[in-house]
Amino acid sequence: MKTIIAQCLFCGSIVIGLWALLLAHVHYNQDNLQLKETQEPRRARSLGENVYRQNHNSSEETLKQDTTNDKTDFSDPEFYKGFAQYGFNVIMSRRLGIQREVPDSRDKICHKKHYSFNLPTASIIICFHNEEFNTLLRTVSSVINLTPHHFLEEIILVDDMSDIGDILVFLDSHCEVNRVWLEPLLDAIAKDHKMVVCPLIDVIDDVTLDYTAAPLVRGAFDWSLIFRWDNVFSYELEGPEGPSKPIRFQAMLVLLESRKQNGSSKYITWGLIWMCGGQLFIIPCSRVGHISKTQNFNNAALKKALSKNLLRVVHIWLDEYKEYG
């Protein structure tokens, strides 16, 4: 009888031990799964991406769906009226509303970059002149939703000299910033305060308002002072940074000027920068979409203003080289 009781106790202890091991194994796996879900994504994301995800999740319900697949009625008088007044498809802009999510157009290597938490702050100055309301608000909302708040000192829609941020950032009023757009710009200037930097400009179609990633190009101009895009040479992308490497360029594009300046400010800007020992760079990891508006260059008053502005640039900056223009 004692032998049977001893055998029962022995078998019972084995069963209890097996159940204890099984429960411990299940509990361990659950803890590991939770740890993996909470920690691994954080290691894989930069600071800016974490902030973006918080902002994106909090405003996910308010984001408008992309309606660019809707057909545009080209017979609608409002379509042509919008182009005449604003230079792009106003009907589509109203459908999109004041917020939307655009595709992340950065190169994959940019996703692996990390930026210091202690970068300088920025005052975002958005210049606008008779801008379509939804487009202006999309510019503002994209800056708010995709910019870490500890870098964003203020947004100035009308420049009232309230520029208290460490760095001034100028935006056109018909653009949309992309993910982690500000940190690469601040990081470059923090390393060299003589640098004047510009994001890589993606294309927002003036009819459909579709957002399209732009190739790696830089701003330039010819002897007629006509702004154009130039390709970047392959040797300039050599090294560990690859396509995320800052690219030296000649001309600042319209993102950094107001429409009412009629086109000459980009050249005045680079003249001042070069004469003061500065440098111009495009930062490929910073992406901003921009609507290329349809302009009527047959307007006599506009042509006269452009000619006067370009002549002023020639006589101020080109010296003896103006004979080649």
C-alpha positions in Angstrom: 0.0 0.0 0.0 2.8 2.4 0.9 4.5 1.6 -2.5 1.3 2.5 -4.4 0.9 5.8 -2.5 4.5 6.7 -3.2 4.1 6.0 -6.9 0.9 8.1 -7.0 2.7 11.0 -5.2 5.7 10.7 -7.6 3.4 10.7 -10.7 1.4 13.6 -9.3 4.5 15.7 -8.7 5.7 15.0 -12.3 2.3 16.2 -13.7 2.3 19.3 -11.5 5.9 20.1 -12.6 5.0 19.7 -16.3 2.0 22.0 -15.9 4.3 24.6 -14.1 6.8 24.4 -16.9 4.1 24.8 -19.6 2.6 27.8 -17.9 6.0 29.4 -17.5 6.8 28.8 -21.2 3.5 30.4 -22.3 4.0 33.4 -19.9 7.5 33.9 -21.2 6.4 33.9 -24.8 3.7 36.4 -24.1 6.2 38.7 -22.4 8.6 38.4 -25.3 5.8 39.2 -27.8 4.8 42.3 -26.0 8.4 43.4 -25.6 9.0 42.8 -29.3 5.9 44.8 -30.3 6.8 47.8 -28.0 10.5 48.0 -28.3 11.6 46.8 -31.8 9.6 49.4 -33.8 11.1 52.1 -31.6 14.6 51.0 -32.4 13.8 51.0 -36.1 12.2 54.5 -36.2 13.8 57.9 -35.8 12.6 60.5 -33.5 10.7 62.3 -36.2 8.9 59.2 -37.3 7.7 58.5 -33.7 6.3 62.0 -33.5 4.7 61.6 -36.9 3.0 58.4 -35.9 1.6 60.0 -32.7 0.3 62.9 -34.7 -1.0 60.7 -37.5 -2.8 58.3 -35.2 -4.4 61.2 -33.2 -5.7 62.9 -36.4 -6.4 59.8 -38.5 -10.1 60.2 -38.2 -9.9 63.8 -39.5 -7.7 63.1 -42.5 -9.4 63.4 -45.8 -9.2 60.5 -48.3 -7.2 61.1 -51.4 -9.9 61.9 -54.0 -7.6 62.3 -57.0 -9.1 59.3 -58.7 -12.3 61.3 -59.1 -12.9 62.4 -62.7 -12.5 66.1 -63.3 -15.3 67.7 -65.3 -13.4 69.8 -67.9 -16.6 71.4 -69.1 -17.3 73.0 -65.7 -16.7 76.8 -65.9 -15.4 76.6 -62.3 -12.5 74.5 -63.4 -11.2 77.2 -65.8 -12.1 80.0 -63.4 -9.9 78.3 -60.7 -7.0 78.1 -63.1 -7.4 81.7 -64.1 -7.5 82.9 -60.5 -5.1 80.5 -58.7 -3.2 78.6 -61.4 -4.3 75.0 -60.5 -7.4 72.8 -60.1 -9.4 74.5 -57.3 -12.2 72.0 -57.5 -9.9 69.1 -56.7 -8.3 71.2 -53.9 -11.7 71.7 -52.3 -12.4 67.9 -52.5 -9.1 67.2 -50.7 -10.0 69.5 -47.9 -7.5 70.9 -45.4 -5.6 67.7 -44.6 -4.5 64.6 -46.5 -1.8 61.9 -46.2 0.8 61.9 -49.0 3.2 59.1 -49.9 6.6 59.1 -48.2 8.9 60.0 -51.1 12.3 59.8 -49.3 14.9 57.3 -50.3 15.1 54.1 -48.2 18.5 55.1 -46.7 16.9 58.2 -45.3 14.6 56.1 -43.1 17.7 54.8 -41.3 19.0 58.2 -40.4 18.6 59.5 -36.8 18.7 63.2 -35.8 19.7 64.8 -32.5 16.9 65.8 -30.1 18.8 69.0 -29.4 18.6 70.6 -32.9 17.8 74.3 -33.0 14.2 75.4 -33.3 12.6 76.9 -36.4 10.2 79.7 -37.3 8.2 78.6 -40.3 7.4 81.6 -42.4 4.7 80.9 -45.1 4.4 83.7 -47.7 1.1 83.9 -49.6 -0.6 86.1 -52.0 -4.3 85.6 -52.9 -3.9 81.9 -52.2 -6.7 79.3 -52.5 -8.0 78.7 -48.9 -7.8 74.9 -48.8 -4.3 74.9 -50.3 -3.0 77.4 -47.7 -4.6 75.3 -44.9 -3.1 72.1 -46.2 0.3 73.8 -46.2 -0.2 74.8 -42.5 -1.7 71.5 -41.4 1.1 69.4 -43.1 3.7 71.5 -41.2 1.8 71.0 -37.9 1.2 67.2 -38.4 4.6 66.3 -39.7 6.9 68.5 -37.6 8.1 67.5 -34.1 6.6 70.1 -31.8 9.9 70.7 -29.9 11.5 71.9 -33.2 8.5 74.1 -34.2 8.8 77.5 -32.5 6.1 79.2 -34.5 4.3 79.5 -37.9 4.1 82.9 -39.4 1.6 83.3 -42.2 2.1 87.0 -42.6 5.6 88.2 -41.8 5.2 90.5 -38.8 8.8 90.3 -37.8 7.9 87.9 -35.0 10.8 85.6 -36.0 12.0 84.3 -32.6 13.1 80.9 -33.8 16.8 80.1 -34.2 16.4 79.4 -37.9 14.0 80.9 -40.5 12.3 78.5 -42.8 10.4 80.0 -45.8 7.6 78.1 -47.5 5.4 78.9 -50.5 1.7 78.9 -49.6 0.8 76.1 -52.1 3.0 73.2 -50.8 2.7 70.2 -48.4 5.6 69.0 -46.3 6.4 65.3 -46.1 7.5 63.1 -43.2 10.6 64.1 -41.2 11.1 67.1 -43.4 12.5 69.7 -40.9 15.1 67.7 -39.0 17.5 67.1 -41.9 17.4 70.9 -42.6 18.1 71.9 -39.0 20.8 69.2 -38.7 22.7 70.5 -41.7 22.6 74.1 -40.5 23.5 73.1 -37.0 26.7 71.5 -38.4 27.6 74.6 -40.5 25.8 77.9 -39.9 26.9 79.2 -43.3 24.8 76.7 -45.1 21.6 77.7 -46.7 19.6 74.6 -47.4 16.5 73.6 -49.4 14.4 70.4 -49.4 14.1 68.2 -52.5 10.9 69.4 -54.2 8.3 66.8 -55.1 5.6 67.5 -57.7 2.0 68.2 -56.9 0.1 68.2 -60.2 -1.8 71.4 -61.0 -4.8 69.5 -62.4 -5.2 66.3 -60.3 -3.2 67.5 -57.3 -1.6 64.1 -57.3 1.6 64.0 -55.2 4.6 62.5 -57.0 8.1 61.8 -55.8 10.7 63.9 -57.7 14.1 62.4 -58.9 17.3 63.7 -57.4 17.8 67.0 -59.2 19.1 70.5 -58.3 18.2 74.1 -59.3 20.3 75.9 -61.8 20.0 78.7 -64.4 21.5 79.6 -67.8 22.9 82.8 -69.1 19.3 84.0 -69.8 18.7 83.6 -66.0 16.0 81.0 -66.8 15.6 78.6 -63.9 15.8 74.9 -64.7 16.4 71.6 -63.1 19.7 69.8 -63.6 20.6 66.2 -63.0 23.0 65.3 -60.2 26.2 63.5 -61.3 26.7 59.9 -60.1 30.1 60.7 -58.5 28.5 63.2 -56.2 26.5 60.4 -54.7 29.5 58.2 -53.9 30.2 57.4 -50.2 28.3 55.9 -47.4 25.5 58.5 -47.5 24.6 57.7 -51.1 21.4 59.4 -52.3 21.0 61.1 -48.9 24.1 63.2 -49.3 23.6 67.0 -49.4 23.9 68.3 -53.0 25.5 71.6 -53.8 23.4 73.7 -56.2 23.2 77.1 -57.9 19.8 78.6 -57.5 17.1 78.7 -54.8 13.7 77.8 -56.1 10.4 79.4 -55.6 9.7 77.7 -52.3 11.8 80.4 -50.7 10.2 83.4 -52.3 6.8 85.2 -52.5 4.8 85.3 -55.7 4.6 89.0 -55.7 8.4 89.3 -56.0 8.1 88.3 -59.6 10.9 85.8 -59.9 14.1 87.8 -59.2 14.5 87.0 -55.5 15.9 83.6 -56.1 18.9 85.1 -57.8 19.3 88.0 -55.3 19.3 85.3 -52.6 22.2 83.2 -54.0 24.1 86.4 -54.8 23.9 87.5 -51.2 24.8 84.0 -49.9 27.8 83.6 -52.1 29.2 87.1 -51.4 28.9 86.4 -47.7 30.8 83.1 -47.8 27.8 80.9 -47.6 26.9 77.8 -49.6 23.6 76.4 -51.1 22.7 72.8 -50.6 19.7 70.6 -51.4 19.1 68.1 -48.5 17.5 65.0 -50.2 16.2 63.5 -47.0 13.9 66.6 -46.6 10.9 66.4 -49.0 8.3 69.1 -49.7 5.6 68.8 -52.4 5.0 72.0 -54.5 2.2 72.9 -56.9 3.7 74.1 -60.2 1.2 76.8 -61.0 0.2 77.6 -64.6 1.4 81.1 -65.2 0.3 83.5 -68.0 3.6 84.9 -69.2 1.9 86.8 -72.1 0.7 89.4 -69.5 2.5 92.6 -70.5 2.8 94.0 -67.0 4.3 90.7 -65.7 6.8 90.5 -68.6 7.9 94.1 -67.9 8.3 93.4 -64.2 10.3 90.2 -64.8 12.6 92.0 -67.3 13.3 94.8 -64.9 14.0 92.4 -62.0 16.4 90.3 -64.1 18.2 93.4 -65.4 18.7 94.5 -61.8 20.2 91.1 -61.0 22.5 91.2 -64.0 23.9 94.7 -63.2 24.3 93.9 -59.4 25.8 90.5 -59.5 27.3 89.5 -62.8 29.9 92.3 -63.3 31.9 91.6 -66.4 30.1 88.4 -67.1 26.9 90.3 -68.0 28.2 90.7 -71.6 27.6 86.9 -72.1 23.9 87.2 -71.3 
